[in-house]
Amino acid sequence: MAKEPKLEYSDFSGEFEDDGVTVLVDIHRPVGSAGGWTLEVISQEEDVTTWEGTFETDKDAWEEFLATAEKDGIHSFIGDEDAGEESVH
């Protein structure tokens, strides 16, 4: 069985609430790496939105989350009940 890599979490990671909706913003990279921050947003219903590719800095990932939440609304991170799949940006 393959071991999962240990992850380093950004200080920008955590709960974010807007318009009565709370999501978990998860910004991480493998421990010891020099870049490549991954951005995921997890809703209370456990819908997961993952961005393709990585970000050079954790702040870049955070700013992308904020821009997406501003542009598409916080409700965009709540998946369609019929979809049952992970959303990718």
N, CA, C and O atoms as CSV, one atom per row, in Angstrom:
chain,resi,resn,atom,element,x,y,z
A,1,MET,N,N,0.845,-1.168,0.000
A,1,MET,CA,C,0.000,0.000,0.000
A,1,MET,C,C,0.897,1.239,0.000
A,1,MET,O,O,1.834,1.337,0.792
A,2,ALA,N,N,0.600,2.180,-0.895
A,2,ALA,CA,C,1.388,3.407,-1.009
A,2,ALA,C,C,1.081,4.351,0.150
A,2,ALA,O,O,-0.069,4.513,0.557
A,3,LYS,N,N,2.140,4.967,0.666
A,3,LYS,CA,C,1.957,5.940,1.748
A,3,LYS,C,C,1.522,7.273,1.155
A,3,LYS,O,O,2.027,7.706,0.119
A,4,GLU,N,N,0.579,7.913,1.832
A,4,GLU,CA,C,0.147,9.249,1.428
A,4,GLU,C,C,1.247,10.233,1.836
A,4,GLU,O,O,1.780,10.135,2.942
A,5,PRO,N,N,1.594,11.186,0.950
A,5,PRO,CA,C,2.620,12.157,1.332
A,5,PRO,C,C,2.124,13.064,2.458
A,5,PRO,O,O,0.939,13.388,2.536
A,6,LYS,N,N,3.039,13.460,3.316
A,6,LYS,CA,C,2.680,14.412,4.372
A,6,LYS,C,C,2.500,15.773,3.717
A,6,LYS,O,O,3.233,16.150,2.803
A,7,LEU,N,N,1.498,16.500,4.213
A,7,LEU,CA,C,1.166,17.780,3.608
A,7,LEU,C,C,1.443,18.940,4.545
A,7,LEU,O,O,1.296,18.829,5.762
A,8,GLU,N,N,1.844,20.044,3.959
A,8,GLU,CA,C,2.014,21.318,4.657
A,8,GLU,C,C,0.810,22.171,4.283
A,8,GLU,O,O,0.525,22.363,3.101
A,9,TYR,N,N,0.105,22.684,5.287
A,9,TYR,CA,C,-1.088,23.492,5.044
A,9,TYR,C,C,-0.771,24.971,5.184
A,9,TYR,O,O,-0.036,25.378,6.083
A,10,SER,N,N,-1.328,25.759,4.297
A,10,SER,CA,C,-1.143,27.206,4.307
A,10,SER,C,C,-1.897,27.833,5.473
A,10,SER,O,O,-2.908,27.306,5.937
A,11,ASP,N,N,-1.387,28.959,5.931
A,11,ASP,CA,C,-2.089,29.739,6.943
A,11,ASP,C,C,-3.401,30.303,6.393
A,11,ASP,O,O,-4.267,30.713,7.166
A,12,PHE,N,N,-3.554,30.326,5.076
A,12,PHE,CA,C,-4.803,30.785,4.462
A,12,PHE,C,C,-5.895,29.714,4.513
A,12,PHE,O,O,-7.064,30.020,4.278
A,13,SER,N,N,-5.536,28.482,4.811
A,13,SER,CA,C,-6.525,27.402,4.900
A,13,SER,C,C,-7.432,27.620,6.099
A,13,SER,O,O,-7.015,28.159,7.124
A,14,GLY,N,N,-8.669,27.196,5.955
A,14,GLY,CA,C,-9.612,27.297,7.066
A,14,GLY,C,C,-11.025,27.512,6.568
A,14,GLY,O,O,-11.291,27.473,5.367
A,15,GLU,N,N,-11.929,27.740,7.509
A,15,GLU,CA,C,-13.331,27.953,7.159
A,15,GLU,C,C,-13.530,29.363,6.619
A,15,GLU,O,O,-12.899,30.319,7.069
A,16,PHE,N,N,-14.429,29.461,5.641
A,16,PHE,CA,C,-14.800,30.738,5.047
A,16,PHE,C,C,-16.318,30.761,4.975
A,16,PHE,O,O,-16.939,29.818,4.484
A,17,GLU,N,N,-16.911,31.842,5.465
A,17,GLU,CA,C,-18.371,31.949,5.488
A,17,GLU,C,C,-18.807,33.184,4.732
A,17,GLU,O,O,-18.229,34.261,4.878
A,18,ASP,N,N,-19.850,33.009,3.910
A,18,ASP,CA,C,-20.445,34.125,3.184
A,18,ASP,C,C,-21.884,33.752,2.852
A,18,ASP,O,O,-22.171,32.614,2.481
A,19,ASP,N,N,-22.770,34.708,2.988
A,19,ASP,CA,C,-24.178,34.519,2.623
A,19,ASP,C,C,-24.781,33.277,3.279
A,19,ASP,O,O,-25.587,32.573,2.669
A,20,GLY,N,N,-24.384,33.013,4.529
A,20,GLY,CA,C,-24.931,31.881,5.267
A,20,GLY,C,C,-24.362,30.526,4.885
A,20,GLY,O,O,-24.823,29.497,5.380
A,21,VAL,N,N,-23.367,30.515,4.012
A,21,VAL,CA,C,-22.740,29.270,3.560
A,21,VAL,C,C,-21.303,29.233,4.083
A,21,VAL,O,O,-20.556,30.201,3.939
A,22,THR,N,N,-20.925,28.107,4.690
A,22,THR,CA,C,-19.553,27.929,5.173
A,22,THR,C,C,-18.879,26.832,4.353
A,22,THR,O,O,-19.442,25.756,4.150
A,23,VAL,N,N,-17.664,27.122,3.885
A,23,VAL,CA,C,-16.869,26.130,3.167
A,23,VAL,C,C,-15.500,26.040,3.837
A,23,VAL,O,O,-15.088,26.952,4.553
A,24,LEU,N,N,-14.814,24.951,3.602
A,24,LEU,CA,C,-13.446,24.773,4.071
A,24,LEU,C,C,-12.518,25.008,2.886
A,24,LEU,O,O,-12.595,24.308,1.877
A,25,VAL,N,N,-11.649,25.992,3.019
A,25,VAL,CA,C,-10.653,26.272,1.990
A,25,VAL,C,C,-9.387,25.524,2.397
A,25,VAL,O,O,-8.840,25.756,3.475
A,26,ASP,N,N,-8.927,24.630,1.534
A,26,ASP,CA,C,-7.792,23.763,1.823
A,26,ASP,C,C,-6.684,24.079,0.822
A,26,ASP,O,O,-6.782,23.729,-0.354
A,27,ILE,N,N,-5.633,24.741,1.295
A,27,ILE,CA,C,-4.487,25.083,0.456
A,27,ILE,C,C,-3.286,24.341,1.032
A,27,ILE,O,O,-2.886,24.577,2.172
A,28,HIS,N,N,-2.711,23.437,0.229
A,28,HIS,CA,C,-1.628,22.606,0.753
A,28,HIS,C,C,-0.639,22.226,-0.347
A,28,HIS,O,O,-0.894,22.394,-1.540
A,29,ARG,N,N,0.505,21.703,0.112
A,29,ARG,CA,C,1.526,21.159,-0.775
A,29,ARG,C,C,2.274,20.073,-0.003
A,29,ARG,O,O,2.198,20.022,1.225
A,30,PRO,N,N,2.998,19.204,-0.716
A,30,PRO,CA,C,3.791,18.197,-0.018
A,30,PRO,C,C,4.851,18.857,0.866
A,30,PRO,O,O,5.463,19.850,0.473
A,31,VAL,N,N,5.062,18.302,2.057
A,31,VAL,CA,C,6.073,18.824,2.974
A,31,VAL,C,C,7.431,18.820,2.279
A,31,VAL,O,O,7.815,17.836,1.646
A,32,GLY,N,N,8.152,19.937,2.405
A,32,GLY,CA,C,9.498,20.040,1.856
A,32,GLY,C,C,9.567,20.517,0.423
A,32,GLY,O,O,10.661,20.724,-0.102
A,33,SER,N,N,8.412,20.699,-0.234
A,33,SER,CA,C,8.457,21.174,-1.616
A,33,SER,C,C,8.597,22.692,-1.624
A,33,SER,O,O,8.291,23.358,-0.635
A,34,ALA,N,N,9.061,23.229,-2.744
A,34,ALA,CA,C,9.324,24.660,-2.837
A,34,ALA,C,C,8.201,25.430,-3.543
A,34,ALA,O,O,8.332,26.634,-3.765
A,35,GLY,N,N,7.144,24.785,-3.885
A,35,GLY,CA,C,6.048,25.460,-4.582
A,35,GLY,C,C,4.929,24.486,-4.826
A,35,GLY,O,O,4.818,23.467,-4.145
A,36,GLY,N,N,4.105,24.795,-5.789
A,36,GLY,CA,C,3.055,23.873,-6.168
A,36,GLY,C,C,1.933,23.734,-5.150
A,36,GLY,O,O,1.614,22.625,-4.723
A,37,TRP,N,N,1.333,24.854,-4.760
A,37,TRP,CA,C,0.230,24.825,-3.805
A,37,TRP,C,C,-1.053,24.365,-4.493
A,37,TRP,O,O,-1.405,24.873,-5.558
A,38,THR,N,N,-1.746,23.414,-3.891
A,38,THR,CA,C,-3.016,22.892,-4.386
A,38,THR,C,C,-4.151,23.598,-3.662
A,38,THR,O,O,-4.066,23.857,-2.461
A,39,LEU,N,N,-5.222,23.910,-4.404
A,39,LEU,CA,C,-6.388,24.573,-3.835
A,39,LEU,C,C,-7.607,23.685,-3.980
A,39,LEU,O,O,-7.953,23.255,-5.081
A,40,GLU,N,N,-8.261,23.413,-2.844
A,40,GLU,CA,C,-9.520,22.677,-2.818
A,40,GLU,C,C,-10.487,23.416,-1.911
A,40,GLU,O,O,-10.088,24.021,-0.916
A,41,VAL,N,N,-11.762,23.360,-2.265
A,41,VAL,CA,C,-12.819,23.926,-1.436
A,41,VAL,C,C,-13.808,22.807,-1.167
A,41,VAL,O,O,-14.265,22.131,-2.089
A,42,ILE,N,N,-14.137,22.616,0.118
A,42,ILE,CA,C,-15.024,21.533,0.531
A,42,ILE,C,C,-16.234,22.152,1.218
A,42,ILE,O,O,-16.097,22.910,2.179
A,43,SER,N,N,-17.432,21.818,0.709
A,43,SER,CA,C,-18.657,22.359,1.290
A,43,SER,C,C,-19.078,21.526,2.499
A,43,SER,O,O,-18.525,20.456,2.755
A,44,GLN,N,N,-20.063,22.034,3.236
A,44,GLN,CA,C,-20.583,21.291,4.385
A,44,GLN,C,C,-21.236,19.991,3.945
A,44,GLN,O,O,-21.347,19.054,4.735
A,45,GLU,N,N,-21.670,19.925,2.689
A,45,GLU,CA,C,-22.266,18.709,2.138
A,45,GLU,C,C,-21.197,17.782,1.563
A,45,GLU,O,O,-21.514,16.770,0.938
A,46,GLU,N,N,-19.923,18.139,1.780
A,46,GLU,CA,C,-18.753,17.393,1.326
A,46,GLU,C,C,-18.582,17.385,-0.180
A,46,GLU,O,O,-17.979,16.469,-0.740
A,47,ASP,N,N,-19.125,18.425,-0.849
A,47,ASP,CA,C,-18.815,18.637,-2.260
A,47,ASP,C,C,-17.394,19.173,-2.317
A,47,ASP,O,O,-17.047,20.074,-1.554
A,48,VAL,N,N,-16.570,18.639,-3.203
A,48,VAL,CA,C,-15.172,19.058,-3.305
A,48,VAL,C,C,-14.946,19.732,-4.654
A,48,VAL,O,O,-15.254,19.168,-5.704
A,49,THR,N,N,-14.409,20.935,-4.609
A,49,THR,CA,C,-14.013,21.663,-5.815
A,49,THR,C,C,-12.496,21.751,-5.792
A,49,THR,O,O,-11.913,22.280,-4.846
A,50,THR,N,N,-11.859,21.231,-6.838
A,50,THR,CA,C,-10.404,21.213,-6.930
A,50,THR,C,C,-9.966,21.974,-8.173
A,50,THR,O,O,-10.528,21.785,-9.252
A,51,TRP,N,N,-8.974,22.826,-8.025
A,51,TRP,CA,C,-8.431,23.553,-9.166
A,51,TRP,C,C,-7.417,22.685,-9.875
A,51,TRP,O,O,-6.610,22.012,-9.233
A,52,GLU,N,N,-7.453,22.697,-11.202
A,52,GLU,CA,C,-6.436,21.992,-11.979
A,52,GLU,C,C,-5.119,22.728,-11.828
A,52,GLU,O,O,-5.101,23.955,-11.729
A,53,GLY,N,N,-4.048,22.014,-11.810
A,53,GLY,CA,C,-2.745,22.644,-11.681
A,53,GLY,C,C,-2.516,23.144,-10.264
A,53,GLY,O,O,-3.328,22.923,-9.365
A,54,THR,N,N,-1.400,23.817,-10.091
A,54,THR,CA,C,-1.034,24.323,-8.778
A,54,THR,C,C,-0.721,25.813,-8.879
A,54,THR,O,O,-0.663,26.381,-9.970
A,55,PHE,N,N,-0.524,26.428,-7.724
A,55,PHE,CA,C,-0.236,27.852,-7.633
A,55,PHE,C,C,1.179,28.041,-7.106
A,55,PHE,O,O,1.652,27.259,-6.281
A,56,GLU,N,N,1.849,29.078,-7.583
A,56,GLU,CA,C,3.228,29.341,-7.171
A,56,GLU,C,C,3.320,29.635,-5.682
A,56,GLU,O,O,4.243,29.179,-5.008
A,57,THR,N,N,2.349,30.409,-5.163
A,57,THR,CA,C,2.347,30.732,-3.737
A,57,THR,C,C,0.981,30.407,-3.143
A,57,THR,O,O,-0.018,30.306,-3.856
A,58,ASP,N,N,0.960,30.245,-1.823
A,58,ASP,CA,C,-0.317,30.001,-1.163
A,58,ASP,C,C,-1.223,31.227,-1.254
A,58,ASP,O,O,-2.447,31.100,-1.284
A,59,LYS,N,N,-0.618,32.412,-1.298
A,59,LYS,CA,C,-1.409,33.635,-1.439
A,59,LYS,C,C,-2.085,33.683,-2.807
A,59,LYS,O,O,-3.224,34.139,-2.917
A,60,ASP,N,N,-1.398,33.219,-3.849
A,60,ASP,CA,C,-2.013,33.150,-5.177
A,60,ASP,C,C,-3.247,32.246,-5.147
A,60,ASP,O,O,-4.277,32.576,-5.735
A,61,ALA,N,N,-3.142,31.119,-4.469
A,61,ALA,CA,C,-4.272,30.196,-4.356
A,61,ALA,C,C,-5.424,30.856,-3.600
A,61,ALA,O,O,-6.578,30.758,-4.017
A,62,TRP,N,N,-5.114,31.525,-2.494
A,62,TRP,CA,C,-6.135,32.216,-1.698
A,62,TRP,C,C,-6.835,33.283,-2.532
A,62,TRP,O,O,-8.061,33.396,-2.496
A,63,GLU,N,N,-6.064,34.064,-3.280
A,63,GLU,CA,C,-6.647,35.121,-4.106
A,63,GLU,C,C,-7.525,34.549,-5.217
A,63,GLU,O,O,-8.534,35.153,-5.581
A,64,GLU,N,N,-7.150,33.393,-5.756
A,64,GLU,CA,C,-7.981,32.724,-6.767
A,64,GLU,C,C,-9.305,32.276,-6.150
A,64,GLU,O,O,-10.360,32.425,-6.767
A,65,PHE,N,N,-9.253,31.729,-4.935
A,65,PHE,CA,C,-10.493,31.354,-4.248
A,65,PHE,C,C,-11.386,32.569,-4.062
A,65,PHE,O,O,-12.574,32.521,-4.383
A,66,LEU,N,N,-10.820,33.670,-3.542
A,66,LEU,CA,C,-11.613,34.882,-3.309
A,66,LEU,C,C,-12.216,35.415,-4.605
A,66,LEU,O,O,-13.378,35.819,-4.626
A,67,ALA,N,N,-11.441,35.420,-5.679
A,67,ALA,CA,C,-11.935,35.907,-6.968
A,67,ALA,C,C,-13.076,35.038,-7.486
A,67,ALA,O,O,-14.056,35.549,-8.027
A,68,THR,N,N,-12.946,33.728,-7.319
A,68,THR,CA,C,-13.998,32.814,-7.771
A,68,THR,C,C,-15.257,32.987,-6.932
A,68,THR,O,O,-16.366,33.005,-7.466
A,69,ALA,N,N,-15.086,33.113,-5.615
A,69,ALA,CA,C,-16.243,33.317,-4.736
A,69,ALA,C,C,-16.937,34.642,-5.060
A,69,ALA,O,O,-18.164,34.727,-5.010
A,70,GLU,N,N,-16.165,35.664,-5.388
A,70,GLU,CA,C,-16.737,36.972,-5.746
A,70,GLU,C,C,-17.474,36.888,-7.088
A,70,GLU,O,O,-18.590,37.390,-7.226
A,71,LYS,N,N,-16.841,36.253,-8.064
A,71,LYS,CA,C,-17.393,36.190,-9.420
A,71,LYS,C,C,-18.599,35.251,-9.516
A,71,LYS,O,O,-19.635,35.616,-10.072
A,72,ASP,N,N,-18.456,34.039,-8.970
A,72,ASP,CA,C,-19.481,33.001,-9.136
A,72,ASP,C,C,-20.398,32.853,-7.927
A,72,ASP,O,O,-21.450,32.219,-8.016
A,73,GLY,N,N,-20.000,33.441,-6.791
A,73,GLY,CA,C,-20.784,33.310,-5.564
A,73,GLY,C,C,-20.378,32.085,-4.771
A,73,GLY,O,O,-19.916,31.090,-5.329
A,74,ILE,N,N,-20.555,32.169,-3.473
A,74,ILE,CA,C,-20.173,31.073,-2.578
A,74,ILE,C,C,-20.998,29.811,-2.865
A,74,ILE,O,O,-20.540,28.693,-2.629
A,75,HIS,N,N,-22.210,30.005,-3.372
A,75,HIS,CA,C,-23.077,28.861,-3.669
A,75,HIS,C,C,-22.539,28.011,-4.824
A,75,HIS,O,O,-22.967,26.871,-5.008
A,76,SER,N,N,-21.609,28.560,-5.596
A,76,SER,CA,C,-21.041,27.794,-6.710
A,76,SER,C,C,-20.218,26.600,-6.227
A,76,SER,O,O,-19.923,25.695,-7.008
A,77,PHE,N,N,-19.849,26.591,-4.956
A,77,PHE,CA,C,-19.067,25.481,-4.406
A,77,PHE,C,C,-19.944,24.360,-3.879
A,77,PHE,O,O,-19.441,23.341,-3.406
A,78,ILE,N,N,-21.256,24.545,-3.960
A,78,ILE,CA,C,-22.190,23.504,-3.542
A,78,ILE,C,C,-22.638,22.794,-4.802
A,78,ILE,O,O,-23.263,23.393,-5.677
A,79,GLY,N,N,-22.314,21.509,-4.890
A,79,GLY,CA,C,-22.569,20.750,-6.108
A,79,GLY,C,C,-24.024,20.450,-6.341
A,79,GLY,O,O,-24.861,20.549,-5.443
A,80,ASP,N,N,-24.301,20.084,-7.560
A,80,ASP,CA,C,-25.623,19.632,-7.967
A,80,ASP,C,C,-25.874,18.264,-7.336
A,80,ASP,O,O,-25.042,17.364,-7.449
A,81,GLU,N,N,-27.005,18.109,-6.682
A,81,GLU,CA,C,-27.309,16.854,-5.986
A,81,GLU,C,C,-27.268,15.653,-6.913
A,81,GLU,O,O,-26.957,14.545,-6.477
A,82,ASP,N,N,-27.581,15.859,-8.197
A,82,ASP,CA,C,-27.610,14.749,-9.142
A,82,ASP,C,C,-26.229,14.423,-9.712
A,82,ASP,O,O,-26.007,13.339,-10.251
A,83,ALA,N,N,-25.302,15.384,-9.583
A,83,ALA,CA,C,-23.994,15.196,-10.208
A,83,ALA,C,C,-23.165,14.144,-9.483
A,83,ALA,O,O,-22.658,13.216,-10.113
A,84,GLY,N,N,-23.023,14.276,-8.172
A,84,GLY,CA,C,-22.273,13.306,-7.395
A,84,GLY,C,C,-20.813,13.216,-7.763
A,84,GLY,O,O,-20.174,12.197,-7.502
A,85,GLU,N,N,-20.269,14.256,-8.362
A,85,GLU,CA,C,-18.878,14.218,-8.794
A,85,GLU,C,C,-18.119,15.405,-8.239
A,85,GLU,O,O,-18.706,16.378,-7.765
A,86,GLU,N,N,-16.826,15.304,-8.307
A,86,GLU,CA,C,-15.936,16.384,-7.877
A,86,GLU,C,C,-15.917,17.442,-8.969
A,86,GLU,O,O,-15.864,17.114,-10.154
A,87,SER,N,N,-15.958,18.697,-8.577
A,87,SER,CA,C,-15.892,19.817,-9.510
A,87,SER,C,C,-14.439,20.246,-9.674
A,87,SER,O,O,-13.670,20.265,-8.713
A,88,VAL,N,N,-14.077,20.590,-10.913
A,88,VAL,CA,C,-12.712,21.004,-11.190
A,88,VAL,C,C,-12.732,22.378,-11.825
A,88,VAL,O,O,-13.534,22.635,-12.723
A,89,HIS,N,N,-11.859,23.267,-11.371
A,89,HIS,CA,C,-11.718,24.605,-11.953
A,89,HIS,C,C,-10.431,24.687,-12.713
A,89,HIS,O,O,-10.116,25.732,-13.283
